[in-house]
Amino acid sequence: MPANKIRVAYLSSEVYPFSKTGGLADVAGSLPIALQRLGDVEVWVFTPLYRKFTDPQAFGIQDTGLRVRVWLDQKEHEVGLWAVEHRGVQVYFVDYEPYFGRDHIYGTPTGDDPDNPLRFALWNLAVLAFLKELENPPDILHLNDWQTGLIPVFLKTQPDPFFAQTRTLITIHNLAYQGLFDASFLSRIGLDDRLFHIEALEFYGQLNFLKGGLVFSDLITTVSPTYAKEIQTPEYGYGLDGILRKRADSLIGILNGLDYEVWNPATDSNLWVQYDTDHVQEGKAANKAHLQEIMGLPQDPDIPLFGIVSRLASQKGIDLLTEALPQWQGRKFHLVVLGSGDQALQDALQEIAKRWPAQIAVQIGFDPVLANRIYGGADFFLMPSRYEPCGLGQLIALRYGTLPIVRATGGLKDTVKDVSEPEGYGWVFEPYEPEALTEAVFRAMDLFPDREEIHRLRKRAMALDFSWDRSAKAYREVYLQLKKK
C-alpha cells in the first residue's frame, strides 16, 4: 500500500447489503465506497458475520483462515475472519457463532439480548487482534455508535505499541442509543473497575458504552451540523450533553450522503416508469396513478398525494401527524403511509384510514418495493420528526423529485430549504405542534394547482447534490487533521 494513503479501519455493527436494522447500515454500506473512490484513502470495513442474515456463499464471502483467541468473561474464545471485496472495498467479517449466529442482530421484539455487552466487546477486541495480523497499523479507526465505544477505552487504558500512531474517531448516528448495561459487565469485558466513575464509563449507576467512546476517542463526529449543536443541549443530549459541551472543540457535524447509484429514478426497477430530470413530469404522473391504484385510492392527478415511509414512532413525529389529520378534514388530499413501530401509533393510523378510506391508505410493515414506489409516485414527502440526526427519507425524496415537508431539526434543517426562500424546494416548520405541521401542509396544498411552479421545484430538487462524494471529502479532511496530531 502506498505510504501516502490514509489507512482507515471502519467499524460498524451492521453494513448494507450484508446486514441491516436501520440507517447505520446504509451509511456503512456507502461512505467507505465513496472514501475509497477518492484515491488517497484506503478503507477496510469490519463487521460481525451474522450467519442468519449474511449467507457467505450468496455474497462470495471467503474464510481467510485467520484465527485469533480473545480473552473475555474469564475464558478464551477462538474467533475467525471472513472477507469479500464489495464495490472496491475490502470488507472483513468477524465470525463467532455463539454470539453472531442468532436469528436477530441485537435482540427480539421482547428486548435486547442480555449478553450484548459481551457480544460487542468480543467483536471490538477481535478487530484489534485481527488488525495486528492483517496490515500495518491503520492511521484512523473510524468507529460508529455504542457498539464500537470500547475501542478507544481499550486503546487508551491498555496501550498497545502497535496502535501508538493510530487515532480514533467515533460517529454518533443517534444519541438516544447508548449501550447501557449493568456495571458488573465492566470486569467481565476486561476493564478496570476504577473506570466506573462519572468522568469515564459510569452513567447514573450503569455502564455506558457510547460514553466510553465519547470520553476516550480523539475526535467525535455526528451526522449533520445542526444535530452536532442540538446534542449539546439538555433537550437532545440524553444525559450526555455535558460531555459533548466539554468536548465541543472535538465535535464536528458532517452531513450524511445518499448513494446515487442505488437511489436513482432513472434506473430504479421498482418504479412502474423510470424517469430523469428531463422527464420528471410524465414520470411522476405515471407513478402516481399506479400508486393510487394499488393503494385503493381514486386515480386523480389533481389531488395532491402525500407519502410517508418511516418507522412509526414519536421520534418520527407520527403522533404529531395523527393529531394534525383531523384539521385537514374538508381538504382534497391523498396520504399513503408505509411503516411499522409503536403499536398505539399503528392502531391510530389504521383507525384514521378506516374513517377516510378514499383519502388515506396505510400499510403496516416494510416493503422495499412499495417504499420506492411511494418516493416515485408521491407529490410530497412528510417528515415531521421530533428529532432527526440526519434523515435519509428527505434525501431520497429530493432525488426522486418528491417535495419534502419537514420539521426544522437536525439534518432536516440542514437539507431542506423552504419555498419562501430564494431557490427553496420544500416546506419547513419549527414548533412541534399539529397546527404548525398543518400550516406547512396547507401551504403545499395551495401551491399544488400551479403545475408549472411544482414542475420547477421538482427539477430544482432533483438537481441538488447530496451524494456521498461531498461528505467523503469532508471526512478525508478530518482524517488528515487527526493523522497530523
Secondary structure, 3 states (H helix, E strand, C coil): CCCCCEEEEEECCCCCCCCCCCHHHHHHHHHHHHHHHCCCEEEEEEEECCCCCCCHHHHCCEEEEEEEEEEECCEEEEEEEEEEEECCEEEEEEECHHHHCCCCCCEECCEECCCHHHHHHHHHHHHHHHHHHHCCCCCEEEEECHHHCHHHHHHHHCCCHHHCCCEEEEEECCCCCCCEECCCHHHHCCCCHHHCCCCCCEECCEEEHHHHHHHHCCEEEECCHHHHHHCCCHHHHCCCHHHHHHCHHHEEECCCCECCCCCCCCCCCCCCCCCCHHHHHHHHHHHHHHHHHHCCCCCCCCCCEEEEECCECHHHCHHHHHHHHHHHCCCCCEEEEEECECHHHHHHHHHHHHHCCCCEEEEECCCHHHHHHHHHHCCEEEECCCCCCCCCHHHHHHHCCCEEEEECCHHHHHHCCECCCCCCCEEEECCCCHHHHHHHHHHHHHHCCCHHHHHHHHHHHHCCCCEHHHHHHHHHHHHHHHHHC
